[in-house]
Amino acid sequence: MSSHRRKDVANRIAKIHGHVHGIMEMVNDGRSYSEIVQQISAVKSALDRTLQVIVDDLVEDCVARTAKKDPEMNQTLLEIRQVVQRLA
């Protein structure tokens, strides 16, 4: 993973960690199901966005490495990125 993306991912994971801790406190405090589910949904979305950052970095790295060797591979890698985006 590239160094600038590594810092971004680490920051995102730290925020997610704090958010999950907050959800545990909500559960322990007896907050409503709808509040808890809303926060879990936010964490899930944050995880999906973090996953996309990692996949984008991987694809960019692979494209850069193969650009001169195999142009057809670039299209395949871009297709992989699109598939992962649809999953998230």
C-alpha positions in Angstrom: 0.0 0.0 0.0 1.3 3.4 -0.8 2.4 5.5 2.1 -0.1 8.3 1.6 -2.9 5.8 1.4 -1.6 3.9 4.4 -2.0 7.0 6.6 -5.5 7.6 5.2 -6.5 4.0 5.9 -5.0 4.1 9.4 -7.0 7.2 10.2 -10.2 5.7 8.8 -9.7 2.5 10.9 -9.0 4.6 14.0 -12.3 6.5 13.5 -14.2 3.2 12.9 -12.7 1.8 16.1 -13.9 4.7 18.1 -17.3 4.5 16.5 -17.6 0.8 17.4 -16.6 1.6 20.9 -19.4 4.2 21.0 -21.9 1.6 19.8 -20.9 -0.7 22.6 -21.6 2.1 25.1 -25.0 2.6 23.4 -25.8 -1.0 23.9 -24.7 -0.9 27.5 -26.7 2.2 28.1 -29.9 0.6 26.8 -30.3 2.8 23.7 -33.0 2.0 21.3 -32.6 -0.6 18.5 -33.1 2.0 15.8 -30.3 4.2 17.2 -27.9 1.3 17.5 -28.8 0.0 14.0 -28.3 3.5 12.5 -24.8 3.6 14.0 -23.9 0.1 12.9 -25.0 1.1 9.4 -22.7 4.1 9.6 -19.8 1.9 10.6 -20.6 -0.6 7.8 -20.5 2.3 5.3 -17.2 3.6 6.7 -15.7 0.1 6.3 -17.0 -0.1 2.7 -15.3 3.2 1.9 -12.1 2.1 3.5 -12.1 -1.1 1.5 -12.6 1.0 -1.6 -9.6 3.1 -0.8 -7.5 0.0 -0.4 -8.7 -1.6 -3.6 -8.2 1.7 -5.6 -4.7 1.9 -4.3 -4.0 -1.8 -5.3 -5.5 -1.3 -8.8 -3.5 1.9 -9.3 -0.3 0.1 -8.3 -1.1 -2.8 -10.6 -1.9 -0.5 -13.5 1.3 1.4 -13.0 3.3 -1.8 -13.0 1.7 -3.3 -16.1 1.0 -0.2 -18.2 4.0 -0.9 -20.5 4.0 -4.6 -20.4 0.4 -5.6 -21.0 -2.2 -2.9 -21.9 -5.0 -5.5 -21.9 -4.3 -6.1 -18.2 -5.1 -2.5 -17.5 -8.6 -3.0 -18.6 -9.0 -6.1 -16.6 -7.8 -4.3 -13.5 -10.2 -1.5 -14.1 -13.0 -4.0 -14.4 -12.0 -5.5 -11.0 -12.2 -2.0 -9.5 -15.7 -1.6 -10.9 -16.8 -5.0 -9.5 -15.6 -4.1 -6.0 -17.3 -0.7 -6.2 -20.6 -2.5 -7.0 -20.1 -4.8 -4.0 -19.6 -1.9 -1.6 
